[in-house]
Amino acid sequence: MAGRLPPYKNPEKDPETRAGDLVSRMTLEEKLSQLVYISRDIPRLDIPPYYWWNECLHGVARAGKATVFPQAIAMAATFDPALISRAAEAIADEARAKYNMTKKQGGPRQFYGLTFFSPNVNLFRDPRWGRGQETYGEDPFLAGRIGAAFVKGLQGNHKKYLKAAACAKHFAAHSGPEKLRHNFDAWVSEKDLAETYLPVFKELVKAGVAGIMGAYNRLNGVPCCANRRLLLDTARDLWNFKGYITTDGWAVRDFHLSYGLTKNSVESTALAVNNGCDLIIHGAFNDLLQAVKRGLLDAERVNEACFRLLLTRCRLGMFDPPALDPFRRIGPQVIGCEKHKKLAARVAAESIILLKNRNNILPISPDATRICVVGPNAAATDILLGNYFGLNTRLVSVLEGIVAKAGDHRSVTFFQGCLLDRENDNPENWVKGYVADADVVIAVMGLSPLLEGEYGEAIGSREFGDREDIGLPENQVEFITRICRMGKPVILLIAGGGPVAIPDLHDLVDAVLYIWYPGQEGGNAVADILFGNEVPSGRLPFTVPRSLAQLPPFDEYSMRGRTYRFMKKQPLYPFGFGLSYTTFRYWALTLSKQVVRLGETITAQATVVNQGGLQAEEVVQLYITRLYPSWNLPLYELKDFTRISLKPGEEKRVSFTITPEMLEYVDNGGRRKAAPGRFEVIMGGVSPGNWHKRLGAAPVVRQKFRVVEDERV
């Protein structure tokens, strides 16, 4: 039977053969109809219509009920790629269930497809960027590891079919300002491009990501969605990327409306496709057709674009009988199921970061029987969601989590006390009475999706989703200050998606927890940390400066002075930082060789011991720096990390392999090179610096070594 089928319908053929055969049977108009995000059906070939645009940043988004995982930046804070891969697997299961339901109902629906415009792997280079919450932080290596894990989990490991198709966005150097996203030009040096902005995309290509999305902005004068160097020379030729490339939504119209490069939408569409884009989001079929008729778009280029899009659909099993695709059997019972709920809680628990714990006030003592919860985010559920979110009937607010976990012997009172970002309208405030009667005060403060996010979503932001300042709103600072003056122990919980600078409050309050936008189980996860059911183990995926005064201008894309890799000023909280309820000690860092030849691999080992009384997890981080360089290199670079669990008194020998690639540097021309020199390896639970004593982090351990051209030198 299979032998009598045309190749494109024959499941025994490889996807490339099938897609190529299908393209060869299509008319020009039929091919062009596939290059827009609502692809038309082709009845004579049994090709159904399809919506390409779907979202699953931290759960299937904009498609009704779904498990709501913590926001993407919180996923990065786990430093746990295996856990994030499991979360992505769950997201893919729910996506398949929704897709299967729509197939049974007779047609495609927006946001119920299998091609997802996730993950966002732009680097969080500046804390003012409202979309930084969608990313995996400021470090290329961390973002690459977490992003690759997400891609592999989402797409699955079936030998024939993709469970879902991921898309790495926004390529490249896209990270604000939001209000200028349709017209700004990111000027990036060759060194910064190769050293910082491109490596994470390369990692996702290596991980097999199905798609790449171009960015709105220009890169060094050329729009990213028509940037031949990015899309063709780099992604296609240098990295050998075989998947599809799409524009961002409405990006093509920027060519003529914002950049003045073309005269109209027809010319703009041709420019995008000719320079590497296969799919035009919010593009028009007629623009494509006119571009071909006017000789602006070559038919062979249309064939290439159509082939890549159909290849993706072939790999998703869209042209196969349902019985052959194992993922077509996934039913709606997986959507928001108990297993996924527990997984969302696990991600939230691992993401929460303890930034201060004076006199070990946390976990809250059983003797603290009167708990007062205050703050605008305590009962809020929007802070669980972040942006690009799904919905669920079991959204657990922080207040609900605290009440559920407090136990029968404790009383919990709640008085909001202040508004999110402006002074109270009523001058009378009864909060003092509630606080005065408490043993401990939990202040749930911070930001919300009203104040930070994408372009038109954060309706409380005058900067189109970006932040004008990186501190808490002034009314929140004043409120907490007044509470602290009452003499009660105060535990500050900060919700948000980016760095929040609290230099004055850090000294006033007794404990600080950064809780992110923690997903549907956020309230339970926070309460488990507060009451000691969980030991905090999250780590900062970005640097928290003391103020904006420590930062370069927002619209400057040079990495000089940015992130832990290039920032010489002492931050409030460093990258990789996070405390525990126990104490870890590092010692006996050894290297397999002290003198290493170029191209040789060595091993670094250190002992980590749990000196406290609780079993806990530690994120062991490996950094390398080149000593006395003659080039403008990063101060330190994260090269590897691992999570370990230690019982009280237990110690483990942790080993990392240092490859020759880890010792390469990027010169001013953007070329990766290897050279002899002196290096230092640093291992610990935080990035290197002189803040360990100030913040209570365990000191890191260091070991120097030399790389030589000849080991006899």
Beta strands, then each sheet from edge to edge (+ up, - down):
strand 1: 38-39
strand 2: 50-51
strand 3: 167-171
strand 4: 185-186
strand 5: 211-214
strand 6: 218-219
strand 7: 222-223
strand 8: 244-246
strand 9: 353-357
strand 10: 370-374
strand 11: 411-415
strand 12: 440-446
strand 13: 490-495
strand 14: 511-514
strand 15: 584-591
strand 16: 595-597
strand 17: 602-610
strand 18: 616-627
strand 19: 637-646
strand 20: 651-658
strand 21: 665-666
strand 22: 672-673
strand 23: 677-684
strand 24: 701-708
sheet 1: 1+ 2-
sheet 2: 3+ 5+ 8+
sheet 3: 4+ 6+ 7-
sheet 4: 9+ 14- 13- 12- 10- 11-
sheet 5: 15+ 17- 20+
sheet 6: 16+ 24+ 23- 18+ 19-
sheet 7: 21+ 22-
end
